[in-house]
Amino acid sequence: MDEILKRLEIIEKHVLDQNIILKNVLNFNEACKYLELSQSHLYKLTSAGSIPHYKPNGKKLYFNRAELEEWLLRNRNTTQDEIDKQAANYLIKKGRVKL
């Protein structure tokens, strides 16, 4: 019986996690789960204005999932292959390397 309850809890957690992915507007706790951040860290980010958020009544925090995705994907690191291509293009433009 305990094993069945444990499995049901696991299934319930997966369903709740799936619902977060489908929602466009997330509340504070859902945003913490989605971003995999602690509540205190997310509060710090919102109070510093570092992460996009909404306070429709001036109290509860809400987040647009698409904006959170954009926030997560900012500051992309360039791959070594991309750096090599940029360097080669620069040298070709400056006439230092001839094809």
C-alpha positions in Angstrom: 0.0 0.0 0.0 2.8 2.4 0.8 4.5 1.7 -2.5 1.2 2.6 -4.3 1.0 5.9 -2.4 4.6 6.7 -3.2 4.0 6.1 -6.9 0.9 8.2 -6.8 2.8 11.1 -5.3 5.5 10.8 -8.0 2.8 10.8 -10.7 1.1 13.8 -9.1 4.4 15.7 -9.0 5.0 15.0 -12.7 1.5 16.2 -13.6 2.0 19.4 -11.6 5.4 20.0 -13.3 3.8 19.4 -16.7 1.1 22.0 -15.9 3.8 24.6 -15.2 5.3 24.1 -18.6 1.9 24.6 -20.3 1.0 27.8 -18.4 1.8 31.3 -19.8 1.6 33.1 -16.5 3.3 31.7 -13.4 2.8 32.6 -9.8 5.8 33.0 -7.5 6.1 29.3 -6.4 5.6 28.0 -9.9 8.4 30.4 -11.2 10.7 29.1 -8.5 10.1 25.5 -9.7 10.4 26.5 -13.3 13.6 28.4 -12.8 14.9 25.9 -10.2 15.7 28.8 -7.9 15.1 29.1 -4.2 12.4 31.5 -3.0 14.9 33.8 -1.4 17.0 34.1 -4.5 14.0 34.8 -6.7 12.9 37.5 -4.2 16.4 39.1 -4.5 16.2 39.1 -8.3 12.8 40.7 -8.3 13.6 43.3 -5.7 16.8 44.2 -7.6 14.8 44.5 -10.9 17.0 41.8 -12.5 14.2 39.6 -13.6 10.9 40.5 -15.4 7.9 40.2 -13.2 4.5 41.7 -12.6 2.7 42.8 -9.4 -0.9 43.5 -10.6 -2.2 44.5 -7.1 1.1 45.6 -5.7 1.5 42.4 -3.6 1.6 39.1 -5.3 4.3 38.4 -7.9 3.6 36.9 -11.3 5.9 36.0 -14.2 5.4 35.5 -18.0 6.9 32.2 -18.9 8.2 33.4 -22.3 10.0 36.3 -20.6 11.5 34.0 -18.1 12.8 31.8 -21.0 14.3 34.9 -22.6 15.9 35.9 -19.3 17.4 32.4 -18.9 18.9 32.5 -22.4 20.5 35.9 -22.2 24.3 36.2 -22.1 25.0 33.3 -24.4 28.6 32.0 -24.5 30.1 31.8 -28.0 31.5 28.4 -29.0 35.1 28.0 -29.9 34.1 27.2 -33.5 32.1 30.5 -33.7 35.1 32.4 -32.4 37.4 30.8 -34.9 35.0 31.7 -37.8 34.8 35.3 -36.6 38.6 35.5 -36.4 39.0 34.1 -39.9 36.4 36.5 -41.3 38.1 39.4 -39.5 41.5 38.5 -41.0 40.0 38.1 -44.5 38.3 41.5 -44.3 41.5 43.2 -43.1 43.3 41.6 -46.0 45.8 39.8 -43.8 44.9 36.4 -45.1 44.4 35.7 -48.8 42.2 32.9 -50.0 
